[in-house]
Amino acid sequence: MGRWLTTMTLDWLAAVENRLAMIQARLKWARWQRLGMHIGRDVVLPLSTSVDSSYCYLITIGDRCHFGPQCLILAHDGQMDEFLDAGRVGRVVIGEGCRIGARCVILCNVEIGAGSIVEAGSVVAISLPAGSYCAGSPARVVCSATEYAQRIAQEASGRPRYTTETIAESLRRPETRKALWEELARGVILVDKADTAGIEPGDDQALKPWPRSRSGR
């Protein structure tokens, strides 16, 4: 009874925290939109995402883009101030349906083509073609997004497939956590996408896609 009550209390507190984080994120991005930044429909932008607020009107994010935690998007570069007595300013255009991994840095004057995947921790210093899987610092094309998806599907072939609900349930009890750990020791698994989407680890509090309605400059 005590463990059940503790679990229920923690779940309730997490739900409250998630709700507050969602409100904070919506206010944050609404401000950038008022300053001219374009955010398409059904975009997942965690609260920890940082943008170049002084030049946010130069940033365009297409529909259905998903960002991992702690990404940084810059539209200006002051590195050459000492040599040129001037900074560099450029647009950032992220095409529809892109997936940007956690802690990516996107520099000014680049375009990420629609449907591209940028691996976590990458630094995007040059434009990337549509439909590509890219990684590194600076980020380079590794293969097409389709080829990357096929590779992941092959790795997971014959392995169990989970939902976010079954994973969450597995984490509740020590014995099921251990079973999941042992299952993952045998290889990767696939977890079906949640209907609400926008689930991010740690500081991002399971934010839902934002904004839901179309808004522009």
Secondary structure, DSSP 8 states (H G I E B T S, - for coil): -HHHHHHHHHHHHHHHHHHHHHHHHHHHHHHHHHTT-EE-TT-B--TT-EE-GGGGGGEEE-TT-EE-TT-EE-SEE-TTHHHHSS-EE--EEE-TT-EE-TT-EE-SSEEE-TT-EE-TT-EE-S-B-TTEEEEETTEEEEEEHHHHHHHHHHHTTTS-EEEHHHHHHHTSSHHHHHHHHHHHTT---EEE--SS----SGGGTT---S-SS----
